[in-house]
Amino acid sequence: MTVFGRVQSVREVRAASLENPSVPITDSTMLEMLGADKSSTGQNVNEITALGVPAVWRAMNVTCNVPAALPLHAYERGATSRVRATGQAADFLDDPHPDMTPFEVWQTAYFHRRAWGNAYLRKLRNQLGQVVELWPIFPNRVKVGRSSETGRKVYAIDGGREVLSDDEILHLPGLGYDGICGVSPIRAARESVGMALAAQEYGARLFGSGALATGVLQTEQRLTQKQADQLSDRWRTKRTGLDSAHETIVLDKGANFTKLSVDPGDAQFLESRRFQVVEVCRWFGIPPFLMFETEKSTSWGTGLEQQALGWVKFDLGPDLTSVEQRINKHVLKSSNTYSKYALEGLLRGDSAARAAFYKAMWDIGAYSTNDVLELEDREPVEGGDVRYRPLNMGELGTTDQADSTPAAPDAPVQLAPVPIRSLQEARHA
C-alpha cells in the first residue's frame, strides 16, 4: 500500500468509526470531524477560532502582510550580475491571478501556510505549458501524500474527488517533520492559544457579571421595583456631576452604601494575558514590539531597529527563501529565470546609517550615483552610472606612472607603491 493510500485508509477508518454504533459520538469526535481541537482549558482551538485572540490576529497580520507586500521579481539565470528578466515569467510574477492582486494572492498563500502549515495553489498553464495563473485552494480541502515511498506527491481534493500532482499544484509547506506536509502552528500551540482564549472569556465574564459596579445600596425595608429604581435615581443624581462634588449625601429608610472592589485574584488575569502575547510571539517568531508589547524594551532608537533587522534576517528571510525555491523548482524550472524577493527596503537603517553606507560603497567604486538613487526609489540622473575610485589608490602589485608635472617646492613627496614581486626578490637576495 502506498503512503497516500495509507493516508486515505486512515480517513476511511475514522469516518467508519463515527457510523459504528459501538463508538459513542462525543464532543471530541465531533470536533475532530469539524477540524477543531479542544484544549485542556476546554476551549475549542482551530485555525479560525484562534483569530479571536488579538495577539494571534496581529501575528498573522505581520507574518502574512509583510512578505506579501515585498516585491517578487524574476531575474535572468547565468548573468554575471543580477539582471531583471522580461517576458512571460516576469509577467506571471507581476500578475499571477486574473481577479486578485499579487498582494492578495500571496497574502492568502502566506495565511494558509502560517495557520494550517501548508498553502496549496492550483497552476493554470497556457498552450505552451507555461504557468500563467495561481489559484489558492482552502487547505481543509486538500490531503497530500506520496504515490510510493520514493514517488512524487499526489494531492486529493475534496476527499479524493480529484487527484492532482505537482504539475497542477504549487505546494508551499511550512515547518514539518515528514518531508511532505508542514505542521500547523495553531494546532501545535493549541494549549497556549487555549489559555489565551480562556483568559479572554474569563475577563469578559468578570466584567459582565457586575464586577465593575461601584457599590451596593442596601436597606432593611422590602422595596418594590419602582421604589428601588427611585432610590437608585436619587443616588445617581446626588453623586454625579460637578455641582454635587464634596456635598453630603443623605439616605432615608435605613439605606446605606457599600463600596465594591475587585478581588486581586480576579484582576490577575490581566498579567496572564500579557504573558500570552509573549507566548504567541515565540510561536510565530515575532519581536514583541511588533505586537505593540514594549513594556520591557526601549520604544525608540536603534534597539527596536536592530530587533526588526534580526526578525528579517533570522525569521522572515528563511521563510522567503523556502517560497523562492519552491517557485523556482516547480513553476519557473523550464524557463531561464529565477525568482527573488527584494529585501532592500526592510534592511534599510535610519537615514544617517544609510548615508554612511552609501558613501562608503561609493568611495570604493562599488556603487554609482544611480545605484544609490535606485535603492532610495529615486529617479536616475544623466551620467550617474559612472563609478569612481580614489586617486591615491592603485592596483596591488603595480607601480604608478611618474607625473610629468613638477611638484611644488613645499609639496610632500608621494611614494609609489612597491610591487609585490620586488619585495619577494629583495627578501631572497
C-alpha positions as semicolon CSV with decimal commas, in nm:
position;residue;x (nm);y (nm);z (nm)
1;M;0,000;0,000;0,000
2;T;0,135;0,346;-0,085
3;V;0,183;0,626;0,161
4;F;-0,104;0,813;0,003
5;G;-0,319;0,501;0,025
6;R;-0,244;0,469;0,395
7;V;-0,345;0,831;0,449
8;Q;-0,675;0,772;0,273
9;S;-0,732;0,449;0,470
10;V;-0,694;0,635;0,798
11;R;-0,960;0,882;0,686
12;E;-1,194;0,598;0,593
13;V;-1,142;0,422;0,928
14;R;-1,218;0,739;1,118
15;A;-1,530;0,805;0,914
16;A;-1,645;0,448;0,965
17;S;-1,592;0,466;1,338
18;L;-1,835;0,754;1,368
19;E;-2,101;0,544;1,197
20;N;-2,027;0,244;1,420
21;P;-2,298;0,215;1,690
22;S;-2,042;0,076;1,934
23;V;-1,842;0,400;1,917
24;P;-2,020;0,683;2,104
25;I;-2,038;1,023;1,938
26;T;-1,873;1,260;2,184
27;D;-1,767;1,624;2,173
28;S;-1,412;1,522;2,087
29;T;-1,513;1,308;1,788
30;M;-1,742;1,577;1,652
31;L;-1,473;1,844;1,696
32;E;-1,226;1,621;1,515
33;M;-1,466;1,594;1,221
34;L;-1,509;1,972;1,214
35;G;-1,134;2,031;1,233
36;A;-1,129;2,167;1,589
37;D;-0,926;2,052;1,887
38;K;-1,035;2,110;2,247
39;S;-0,751;2,225;2,470
40;S;-0,711;2,144;2,838
41;T;-0,886;2,471;2,922
42;G;-1,199;2,349;2,744
43;Q;-1,159;2,598;2,459
44;N;-1,205;2,478;2,100
45;V;-0,891;2,577;1,913
46;N;-0,850;2,570;1,536
47;E;-0,716;2,797;1,266
48;I;-1,031;3,011;1,268
49;T;-1,118;3,032;1,639
50;A;-0,757;3,123;1,720
51;L;-0,808;3,450;1,535
52;G;-1,026;3,561;1,825
53;V;-0,706;3,612;2,024
54;P;-0,581;3,964;1,944
55;A;-0,217;3,853;1,963
56;V;-0,276;3,575;1,708
57;W;-0,463;3,812;1,477
58;R;-0,177;4,062;1,495
59;A;0,083;3,789;1,442
60;M;-0,099;3,666;1,133
61;N;-0,120;4,022;1,001
62;V;0,252;4,081;1,040
63;T;0,373;3,744;0,911
64;C;0,135;3,748;0,611
65;N;0,118;4,113;0,505
66;V;0,489;4,190;0,518
67;P;0,606;3,911;0,281
68;A;0,302;3,963;0,056
69;A;0,392;4,332;0,018
70;L;0,755;4,262;-0,079
71;P;0,842;4,288;-0,450
72;L;0,891;3,945;-0,609
73;H;1,092;3,982;-0,929
74;A;1,222;3,749;-1,199
75;Y;1,593;3,759;-1,286
76;E;1,798;3,604;-1,565
77;R;1,996;3,291;-1,491
78;G;2,365;3,282;-1,571
79;A;2,409;3,660;-1,588
80;T;2,731;3,799;-1,447
81;S;2,523;4,042;-1,240
82;R;2,163;4,032;-1,122
83;V;1,962;4,145;-1,424
84;R;1,584;4,183;-1,416
85;A;1,420;3,942;-1,660
86;T;1,145;4,029;-1,904
87;G;0,892;3,812;-2,077
88;Q;0,632;3,560;-1,967
89;A;0,793;3,464;-1,633
90;A;0,823;3,827;-1,523
91;D;0,466;3,900;-1,631
92;F;0,344;3,596;-1,437
93;L;0,508;3,707;-1,110
94;D;0,373;4,059;-1,158
95;D;0,015;3,936;-1,211
96;P;-0,047;3,573;-1,107
97;H;-0,429;3,590;-1,089
98;P;-0,698;3,740;-1,316
99;D;-0,906;3,885;-1,030
100;M;-0,688;3,903;-0,719
101;T;-0,397;4,143;-0,692
102;P;-0,050;3,994;-0,640
103;F;-0,063;4,113;-0,279
104;E;-0,393;3,934;-0,220
105;V;-0,271;3,609;-0,379
106;W;0,044;3,591;-0,168
107;Q;-0,132;3,720;0,143
108;T;-0,378;3,431;0,115
109;A;-0,097;3,184;0,049
110;Y;0,105;3,302;0,350
111;F;-0,206;3,298;0,569
112;H;-0,275;2,935;0,477
113;R;0,091;2,850;0,531
114;R;0,104;3,020;0,869
115;A;-0,229;2,893;1,002
116;W;-0,258;2,544;0,851
117;G;0,114;2,486;0,791
118;N;0,054;2,438;0,418
119;A;-0,053;2,651;0,123
120;Y;-0,186;2,498;-0,197
121;L;-0,220;2,693;-0,522
122;R;-0,358;2,542;-0,840
123;K;-0,148;2,608;-1,151
124;L;-0,314;2,709;-1,476
125;R;-0,097;2,684;-1,787
126;N;-0,111;2,825;-2,137
127;Q;-0,083;2,625;-2,458
128;L;0,297;2,628;-2,428
129;G;0,282;2,465;-2,085
130;Q;0,390;2,780;-1,900
131;V;0,225;2,865;-1,568
132;V;0,024;3,182;-1,613
133;E;-0,211;3,179;-1,310
134;L;-0,214;3,063;-0,946
135;W;-0,544;2,993;-0,765
136;P;-0,535;2,943;-0,385
137;I;-0,711;2,632;-0,252
138;F;-0,851;2,619;0,100
139;P;-0,618;2,384;0,293
140;N;-0,901;2,185;0,456
141;R;-0,996;2,061;0,110
142;V;-0,656;1,901;0,043
143;K;-0,490;1,582;0,164
144;V;-0,137;1,515;0,044
145;G;0,080;1,204;0,035
146;R;0,315;1,016;-0,198
147;S;0,233;0,769;-0,472
148;S;0,503;0,540;-0,329
149;E;0,787;0,554;-0,078
150;T;1,006;0,722;-0,341
151;G;0,730;0,855;-0,563
152;R;0,601;1,202;-0,634
153;K;0,347;1,388;-0,425
154;V;-0,020;1,349;-0,501
155;Y;-0,296;1,578;-0,377
156;A;-0,652;1,460;-0,309
157;I;-0,902;1,745;-0,340
158;D;-1,238;1,723;-0,161
159;G;-1,187;1,374;-0,025
160;G;-1,038;1,227;-0,340
161;R;-1,288;1,353;-0,597
162;E;-0,991;1,499;-0,781
163;V;-0,631;1,376;-0,752
164;L;-0,358;1,610;-0,879
165;S;0,022;1,614;-0,888
166;D;0,296;1,874;-0,856
167;D;0,234;1,964;-1,220
168;E;-0,105;2,106;-1,119
169;I;-0,041;2,216;-0,759
170;L;0,216;2,453;-0,611
171;H;0,263;2,332;-0,253
172;L;0,422;2,572;-0,003
173;P;0,477;2,368;0,316
174;G;0,585;2,521;0,643
175;L;0,799;2,365;0,912
176;G;0,736;1,989;0,918
177;Y;0,887;1,658;1,018
178;D;0,800;1,412;0,738
179;G;0,917;1,592;0,425
180;I;0,561;1,603;0,291
181;C;0,348;1,843;0,493
182;G;0,406;2,132;0,726
183;V;0,276;2,143;1,084
184;S;0,004;2,389;1,174
185;P;0,146;2,638;1,428
186;I;-0,207;2,692;1,561
187;R;-0,251;2,321;1,632
188;A;0,097;2,294;1,782
189;A;0,023;2,596;2,003
190;R;-0,321;2,462;2,098
191;E;-0,265;2,486;2,473
192;S;-0,112;2,835;2,458
193;V;-0,389;2,965;2,235
194;G;-0,647;2,787;2,452
195;M;-0,514;2,964;2,761
196;A;-0,539;3,298;2,582
197;L;-0,897;3,226;2,477
198;A;-0,984;3,112;2,831
199;A;-0,834;3,426;2,988
200;Q;-1,022;3,640;2,738
201;E;-1,352;3,467;2,816
202;Y;-1,283;3,488;3,189
203;G;-1,226;3,861;3,164
204;A;-1,545;3,911;2,965
205;R;-1,745;3,717;3,222
206;L;-1,578;3,903;3,508
207;F;-1,676;4,242;3,372
208;G;-2,015;4,121;3,253
209;S;-2,106;3,982;3,595
210;G;-2,114;4,326;3,755
211;A;-1,766;4,324;3,898
212;L;-1,723;4,681;3,774
213;A;-2,016;4,812;3,981
214;T;-1,901;5,081;4,222
215;G;-2,113;4,966;4,515
216;V;-2,441;4,836;4,653
217;L;-2,730;5,033;4,810
218;Q;-2,885;4,830;5,092
219;T;-3,195;4,889;5,301
220;E;-3,374;4,682;5,566
221;Q;-3,714;4,751;5,409
222;R;-3,866;4,546;5,129
223;L;-3,880;4,767;4,819
224;T;-4,084;4,730;4,506
225;Q;-3,908;4,759;4,172
226;K;-4,042;5,112;4,134
227;Q;-3,913;5,216;4,477
228;A;-3,572;5,058;4,406
229;D;-3,545;5,249;4,078
230;Q;-3,640;5,575;4,254
231;L;-3,372;5,517;4,520
232;S;-3,113;5,442;4,254
233;D;-3,206;5,755;4,059
234;R;-3,181;5,971;4,371
235;W;-2,838;5,824;4,449
236;R;-2,716;5,881;4,092
237;T;-2,844;6,240;4,095
238;K;-2,673;6,319;4,426
239;R;-2,333;6,170;4,343
240;T;-2,280;6,264;3,977
241;G;-2,191;6,597;3,823
242;L;-1,951;6,874;3,917
243;D;-2,216;7,061;4,117
244;S;-2,253;6,761;4,351
245;A;-1,884;6,742;4,434
246;H;-1,798;6,744;4,807
247;E;-2,168;6,751;4,905
248;T;-2,312;6,534;5,180
249;I;-2,547;6,261;5,060
250;V;-2,843;6,179;5,288
251;L;-3,016;5,841;5,254
252;D;-3,353;5,770;5,417
253;K;-3,539;5,448;5,502
254;G;-3,228;5,300;5,662
255;A;-3,039;5,276;5,333
256;N;-2,662;5,252;5,334
257;F;-2,398;5,229;5,062
258;T;-2,133;4,954;5,047
259;K;-1,842;5,008;4,809
260;L;-1,733;4,714;4,596
261;S;-1,376;4,629;4,500
262;V;-1,235;4,378;4,253
263;D;-1,065;4,076;4,404
264;P;-0,691;4,100;4,330
265;G;-0,703;3,736;4,224
266;D;-0,967;3,820;3,964
267;A;-0,758;4,109;3,833
268;Q;-0,455;3,880;3,791
269;F;-0,585;3,764;3,453
270;L;-0,451;4,089;3,302
271;E;-0,095;3,976;3,372
272;S;-0,169;3,633;3,228
273;R;-0,298;3,791;2,908
274;R;0,025;3,988;2,872
275;F;0,220;3,667;2,913
276;Q;0,013;3,504;2,638
277;V;0,118;3,783;2,399
278;V;0,481;3,692;2,458
279;E;0,397;3,323;2,409
280;V;0,239;3,397;2,070
281;C;0,550;3,594;1,976
282;R;0,758;3,282;2,045
283;W;0,534;3,059;1,837
284;F;0,535;3,292;1,537
285;G;0,890;3,422;1,574
286;I;0,796;3,789;1,605
287;P;0,965;4,055;1,821
288;P;0,723;4,169;2,093
289;F;0,737;4,532;1,982
290;L;0,568;4,432;1,653
291;M;0,278;4,312;1,870
292;F;0,272;4,653;2,047
293;E;0,424;4,495;2,359
294;T;0,701;4,739;2,453
295;E;0,684;4,731;2,832
296;K;1,028;4,569;2,875
297;S;1,202;4,710;2,568
298;T;1,304;5,056;2,455
299;S;1,048;5,232;2,240
300;W;1,291;5,445;2,040
301;G;1,640;5,445;1,892
302;T;1,841;5,162;1,745
303;G;1,711;4,900;1,988
304;L;1,386;4,836;1,802
305;E;1,561;4,884;1,469
306;Q;1,807;4,605;1,546
307;Q;1,520;4,382;1,660
308;A;1,342;4,444;1,330
309;L;1,656;4,364;1,131
310;G;1,704;4,048;1,336
311;W;1,348;3,940;1,257
312;V;1,406;3,995;0,885
313;K;1,735;3,802;0,888
314;F;1,651;3,509;1,115
315;D;1,274;3,453;1,075
316;L;1,128;3,626;0,771
317;G;1,431;3,567;0,548
318;P;1,428;3,183;0,572
319;D;1,053;3,177;0,505
320;L;1,102;3,383;0,191
321;T;1,388;3,162;0,078
322;S;1,172;2,849;0,100
323;V;0,900;3,013;-0,110
324;E;1,155;3,134;-0,367
325;Q;1,299;2,785;-0,402
326;R;0,953;2,631;-0,441
327;I;0,863;2,879;-0,716
328;N;1,195;2,823;-0,892
329;K;1,167;2,443;-0,870
330;H;0,800;2,391;-0,953
331;V;0,698;2,698;-1,157
332;L;0,999;2,853;-1,332
333;K;1,202;2,533;-1,375
334;S;1,164;2,528;-1,754
335;S;1,250;2,894;-1,807
336;N;1,579;3,079;-1,799
337;T;1,471;3,287;-1,499
338;Y;1,450;3,261;-1,123
339;S;1,251;3,447;-0,860
340;K;1,393;3,662;-0,581
341;Y;1,236;3,884;-0,317
342;A;1,365;4,240;-0,286
343;L;1,452;4,287;0,081
344;E;1,646;4,611;0,047
345;G;1,359;4,820;0,184
346;L;1,327;4,611;0,501
347;L;1,703;4,600;0,560
348;R;1,748;4,975;0,546
349;G;1,871;5,151;0,854
350;D;1,791;5,506;0,953
351;S;1,881;5,797;0,724
352;A;2,222;5,860;0,888
353;A;2,320;5,492;0,868
354;R;2,209;5,469;0,504
355;A;2,402;5,782;0,412
356;A;2,721;5,648;0,574
357;F;2,682;5,311;0,399
358;Y;2,616;5,466;0,057
359;K;2,917;5,696;0,091
360;A;3,145;5,408;0,186
361;M;3,026;5,198;-0,109
362;W;3,051;5,494;-0,348
363;D;3,405;5,576;-0,231
364;I;3,536;5,230;-0,325
365;G;3,351;5,221;-0,657
366;A;3,100;4,952;-0,555
367;Y;2,801;5,183;-0,609
368;S;2,737;5,452;-0,866
369;T;2,517;5,754;-0,808
370;N;2,229;5,585;-0,988
371;D;2,276;5,270;-0,778
372;V;2,220;5,476;-0,465
373;L;1,919;5,651;-0,618
374;E;1,767;5,317;-0,716
375;L;1,799;5,187;-0,359
376;E;1,624;5,502;-0,241
377;D;1,345;5,465;-0,501
378;R;1,453;5,781;-0,679
379;E;1,481;5,856;-1,050
380;P;1,828;5,812;-1,207
381;V;2,026;6,113;-1,327
382;E;2,219;6,158;-1,650
383;G;2,579;6,042;-1,616
384;G;2,505;5,876;-1,283
385;D;2,618;5,529;-1,391
386;V;2,989;5,616;-1,375
387;R;3,181;5,462;-1,086
388;Y;3,486;5,622;-0,928
389;R;3,782;5,516;-0,715
390;P;4,016;5,731;-0,506
391;L;4,320;5,867;-0,692
392;N;4,558;5,773;-0,409
393;M;4,480;5,404;-0,455
394;G;4,605;5,171;-0,725
395;E;4,605;4,806;-0,817
396;L;4,804;4,590;-0,577
397;G;5,140;4,484;-0,729
398;T;5,167;4,769;-0,980
399;T;5,356;5,099;-0,979
400;D;5,206;5,437;-1,057
401;Q;5,327;5,627;-1,365
402;A;5,552;5,925;-1,294
403;D;5,373;6,255;-1,301
404;S;5,524;6,491;-1,564
405;T;5,409;6,797;-1,369
406;P;5,688;6,918;-1,136
407;A;5,589;6,911;-0,774
408;A;5,570;7,232;-0,576
409;P;5,874;7,304;-0,356
410;D;5,679;7,261;-0,036
411;A;5,465;6,969;-0,157
412;P;5,517;6,641;0,030
413;V;5,691;6,365;-0,157
414;Q;5,449;6,087;-0,263
415;L;5,594;5,737;-0,260
416;A;5,476;5,495;-0,526
417;P;5,366;5,151;-0,407
418;V;5,636;4,887;-0,437
419;P;5,542;4,581;-0,646
420;I;5,491;4,261;-0,451
421;R;5,737;4,077;-0,678
422;S;6,016;4,325;-0,598
423;L;5,967;4,271;-0,224
424;Q;5,988;3,896;-0,267
425;E;6,307;3,924;-0,476
426;A;6,465;4,155;-0,218
427;R;6,380;3,913;0,061
428;H;6,558;3,623;-0,114
429;A;6,861;3,829;-0,230
